[in-house]
């Protein structure tokens, strides 16, 4: 199964892929134009930070001149956006 994930404000299109027996839940993020640069930057940050803390595993990444596609595993917990929605004063 797949579903569009509208949480956050990255400007990227995000899909949650789930429900396949014996397969991890995944997230597919797509960016076009300047948002492709943001998706690429996220991939670089994930690669760097993964040695310091638990993060989603990058399963696949594709970059073309105009598009970037990032496929990652899901990890338990809340996104930063969800925490800020729940505790708006914590972002100050």
N, C-alpha and C positions, 0 to 999 in steps of 0.2 A: 504494500500500500504506500501511497505518498500523499502528503498534504502540504499546502502552502503554509509557511510559518511567517506570520506578520509581526512577530515580536521584535522590537528594536528599531533603530533609525539609521541603519548603515547605508540605505539606498540600494543595496543588493537585493536580488530575488533569492529567497531561501525556501528550500523544500525539505521536509522531514520524511525520510524513507524508513518504514517500520513494518512489523508484522510478518516478516518472512521467518519461518521456523529455523532455528539454529543460526541465525544471522544477526549481526549487531544492528542496532538502530543507527542510522546515518543522517547526516545533514549535507545537502548539496547547495552551495552558494554560488550564484552567478552574478558577475558584474560586467557592465558594458561601458565603454568610454572611460571617463575618469574614475568611475566606480570599479572598473577592472584593476586600476592601480591600487585601490584600497584593498581589494580581495588579495592581490599579490602581496601587498605589505602585511596583511594578516597571516598569510602562509609563511612569510619570512619570520614574523614574530613567533608563531607557533613552533616552528623548527628550532628557534633559539631558546625559547622558554621551556621547552619540553624537558630539558635536562635539570631544571630547577623545581618544577612542580608538576602535578598530574594535569594533563591537558588532553583535549581530543587528539586522537591519532589521525594524521593525514593519510588518507587512503589513496588519493589521486589528486593531481593538480595539472591543469592545462592552461596555457597562456597563448593567445594569438595577439596580433596587433590591436584588436578592438575588444576582445573578450577575455575573461578569466573565469575558470570553473574550479572550485575547491570542494572536494569530498572529504568529510571528516566523520569520525565516530562520534556518537553522543556520549556525554558523561553525566552522571547524576548531579542534581543540584539545580540552582537557579541561575539565570543569566544576570549580568550586571544591570541590564535594563529592568528586569523583574524586581531586583532588590531595590533599585531606586524608585520604582513605582510603589512598592510596599512601604518604604521608608524614605520619603522625599527629602527630609531634612538631613539625611546622611550624605547627600551629594554636595553639601555646602562646605 
